[in-house]
Amino acid sequence: MRLNKNTLYVLLHLLSGGTTASEVSKKMPELDIRSMQRALERLSDLDLVKRSGPSNGPSYAINYSSLLATEIPDKILEEESRPESFFNHGLIDWLREAPTRQFEQDFGNKHATPDIGHKISAKELEYLTVELSWKSSALEGNTYTLLDTQLLLTEGVKAKNRTEFETQMILNHKDAIAFIIENPDSFSGKINLAAVEELHRIIGCNLGIAPGVRKRLVKISASNYTPLANRHQLRENANKVLEIIDRFADPFLRSLMALCLIPYLQFFEDGNKRTGRMLANAILISALGKGFSLRKVSARELALAYLAFYEFNSIKHLSEILHTELA
């Protein structure tokens, strides 16, 4: 059963706090009552919401175990008229209590046997450093080519037709990877906020990015998602995010949670996706001796995967991307 536009927009309003048809109707006055009922029935049939209460006025609650694995159509993610969405405390609270075994069945890395304790070789590290520094920067609009990046990081040769800002961004990635290699214990066990903040500080060094918790509201390009604004809530939820990551023993799932939740929280004023990518790599490198560069994914594909998570709380797209990278 396909999820059409009306159904997905109703879902967005439920994710934003609506619990009944009448509450959602106030947000979607253009939708007649029969269409609203059909949308809610479809969400219930797909087990994306749980229905409770009297038949003439039921309440609806999000079923996150199904929603996380739901395919969100690209066409909907590209619709500029999508309703606004907000930081979902319900999602975070659910992730803190969700059965980890079910997560392993649904999202675990089924196609690879984890090589726990394997140490990354010098050659593997050089390859990863070049590819990750290049691709992570390219995803932020950096115009360094892969060859430019290799010459900069291995030979110290700066590309003549690139800006100092772009050069610094590449070098910061190299320094962040060096920090990960030098501090494996910071990422193999319980992760503390100070280690994440240090990764971010390195990523943003000399790029005009203030370190630490942001002091202002941020908006995400091409998204209708509004992150938290309150600094105390940001710190509180940063600790919750790290608790969620630490709940999992599987390095792949720990990495996936970092890739999703660090950008979702938007703890920093800028560089959140880069910090999420580096933390996700740090977890895998420290546990398995391997990382990922996202070389196989296009900027558009990754942007749509993040939109699916930011707005609809589906990690299906991001999970598939990470699986492909580690295959």
Buried (B, 14 or more C-beta within 10 A) or exposed (E): EEBBBBBBBBBBBBBBEBBBBEBBBEBBEEBEEEBBEBBBEBBBEBEBBBEEEEEEEBBBEBBBBBBBEBEBBBEBBEEEEBBEBBBBEBBBEBBEEBEEEEBBEBBBBEEEEBEEEEEBEEEBBBBBBBBBBBBBBBBBEBEBEBEBBBBBBEEEEBBEEBEEEBBBBBBBBBBBBEBBBEBBEBBBEEBEBEBBBBBBBBBBBEBEBBBEBBEEEBEBEEBBBBBBBEBEBBBEBBEBBBBBBBBBEBBBBBBBBBBBBBBBBBBBBBBBBBBBBBBBBBBBBBBBBBBBBBEEBEEEBBBBBBBBBBBBBBBBBBBBBBBEBBE
